[in-house]
Amino acid sequence: MTERLEVEETDGGFRVLDQAGIELAHVFRRFEAFVFARDRGARVHLKWERTVIGGREVRKDFSARHGEHGAGRIMPTVSGDRPGSWAWFVNGTDPDTGRGCSIGGRESSKDQAVEELEAAYTEFIANGEKYGRLKNG
């Protein structure tokens, strides 16, 4: 499993923290924090919660967020060529460029689906400057 780093927004940019809460970097822009994590071979730790649709929690379905921004979902597959596997989808929007993302895959376990989604979202945001015009500079 790859290292998970926290990326927190501050008044002056973004802090990258290890799992013990030690600051590893402080950068001006969000994508720079995600580049730092990616280049270290890590992924950004997302906040996970049960998916709610129509006011009801969906059983065995989880949504990921980074701060106030949606990042994706994981859920078990019940049919198709790999029933019992876990599907993951990055279906968020880069908060700094407005660029959308819709990619996904299937893994044999929930933990693997979480890891793949977090790695894909980290890569997506890290490429923000490359593929989209950054807002505010």
C-alpha positions as CSV (number, residue, x, y, z in Angstrom):
1,M,0.0,0.0,0.0
2,T,1.2,3.5,-0.8
3,E,1.8,6.2,1.7
4,R,-1.2,8.5,2.3
5,L,-0.6,12.2,2.9
6,E,-2.9,14.8,4.1
7,V,-3.3,18.1,2.1
8,E,-4.9,20.9,4.2
9,E,-5.8,24.4,2.9
10,T,-4.4,27.2,5.0
11,D,-4.6,31.0,4.8
12,G,-1.4,31.1,2.8
13,G,-1.7,28.0,0.6
14,F,-1.7,24.3,1.3
15,R,0.2,22.1,3.8
16,V,1.2,18.5,3.1
17,L,1.4,16.4,6.2
18,D,2.4,12.8,6.9
19,Q,0.3,10.4,8.9
20,A,1.9,11.6,12.1
21,G,0.9,15.2,11.4
22,I,4.4,16.4,10.5
23,E,4.5,19.1,7.9
24,L,6.4,17.9,4.8
25,A,5.8,20.9,2.6
26,H,3.9,24.2,2.4
27,V,3.0,25.3,-1.1
28,F,1.0,28.2,-2.6
29,R,-1.4,26.2,-4.9
30,R,-3.4,23.0,-4.5
31,F,-2.0,21.2,-7.5
32,E,1.5,21.8,-6.1
33,A,0.6,19.9,-3.0
34,F,-0.8,17.0,-5.1
35,V,2.4,17.1,-7.2
36,F,4.5,16.8,-4.1
37,A,2.5,13.7,-2.9
38,R,2.5,12.1,-6.4
39,D,6.3,12.7,-6.9
40,R,6.9,11.1,-3.5
41,G,5.0,8.0,-4.7
42,A,2.2,8.8,-2.3
43,R,-1.5,9.5,-2.6
44,V,-3.6,12.2,-1.0
45,H,-5.9,10.9,1.8
46,L,-9.5,11.6,1.0
47,K,-12.4,11.9,3.5
48,W,-14.7,8.9,3.1
49,E,-18.4,8.7,4.1
50,R,-21.4,6.7,3.1
51,T,-23.1,7.8,-0.1
52,V,-26.5,9.4,0.5
53,I,-29.0,9.5,-2.4
54,G,-32.5,10.9,-1.8
55,G,-31.8,11.4,1.8
56,R,-31.0,7.8,2.4
57,E,-27.6,6.1,2.9
58,V,-26.8,3.6,0.2
59,R,-25.6,0.3,1.7
60,K,-21.9,-0.6,0.9
61,D,-21.5,2.6,-1.2
62,F,-19.0,5.2,-0.2
63,S,-18.2,8.7,-1.4
64,A,-14.9,10.5,-1.2
65,R,-14.2,14.2,-0.8
66,H,-11.2,16.5,-0.5
67,G,-12.2,19.4,1.6
68,E,-15.6,20.6,0.2
69,H,-15.0,19.0,-3.2
70,G,-16.4,15.7,-4.4
71,A,-13.8,13.3,-5.6
72,G,-15.5,9.9,-6.4
73,R,-17.2,6.8,-5.2
74,I,-16.6,3.1,-4.6
75,M,-19.2,0.4,-4.5
76,P,-19.4,-3.4,-4.8
77,T,-20.4,-4.9,-8.1
78,V,-23.3,-7.3,-8.1
79,S,-23.4,-8.4,-11.7
80,G,-21.3,-8.4,-14.8
81,D,-18.0,-10.2,-15.4
82,R,-16.6,-9.6,-11.9
83,P,-19.4,-9.8,-9.3
84,G,-18.1,-9.2,-5.8
85,S,-15.3,-6.9,-7.0
86,W,-15.3,-3.2,-6.0
87,A,-15.9,-0.5,-8.6
88,W,-14.3,2.9,-8.2
89,F,-14.9,6.1,-10.0
90,V,-13.2,9.5,-9.9
91,N,-16.0,11.8,-10.9
92,G,-15.0,15.1,-9.5
93,T,-14.2,18.5,-10.8
94,D,-10.8,20.2,-10.3
95,P,-11.7,23.1,-8.0
96,D,-9.0,25.3,-9.4
97,T,-9.5,24.7,-13.1
98,G,-13.1,23.5,-13.5
99,R,-11.8,20.6,-15.5
100,G,-14.0,17.4,-15.0
101,C,-12.8,13.9,-14.6
102,S,-14.6,10.6,-15.1
103,I,-12.4,7.5,-14.8
104,G,-12.7,4.3,-12.9
105,G,-11.9,0.7,-12.6
106,R,-12.5,-2.5,-10.6
107,E,-10.5,-4.1,-7.8
108,S,-10.8,-7.3,-5.9
109,S,-11.2,-5.5,-2.5
110,K,-12.6,-2.4,-0.9
111,D,-9.2,-1.4,0.3
112,Q,-7.7,-1.7,-3.2
113,A,-10.6,0.4,-4.6
114,V,-9.9,3.1,-2.1
115,E,-6.2,3.1,-2.9
116,E,-6.7,3.2,-6.7
117,L,-9.3,6.0,-6.4
118,E,-7.1,8.1,-4.1
119,A,-4.1,7.6,-6.5
120,A,-6.1,8.5,-9.6
121,Y,-7.5,11.6,-7.9
122,T,-4.1,12.6,-6.7
123,E,-2.8,12.3,-10.3
124,F,-5.9,14.2,-11.7
125,I,-5.4,17.2,-9.4
126,A,-1.6,17.1,-9.8
127,N,-2.1,17.6,-13.5
128,G,-4.3,20.7,-13.0
129,E,-1.9,23.2,-14.4
130,K,-1.0,21.0,-17.3
131,Y,-4.5,20.5,-18.6
132,G,-6.5,23.4,-17.4
133,R,-6.2,27.1,-16.8
134,L,-5.8,27.8,-13.1
135,K,-8.3,30.2,-11.6
136,N,-6.8,33.1,-9.6
137,G,-3.4,33.1,-11.3
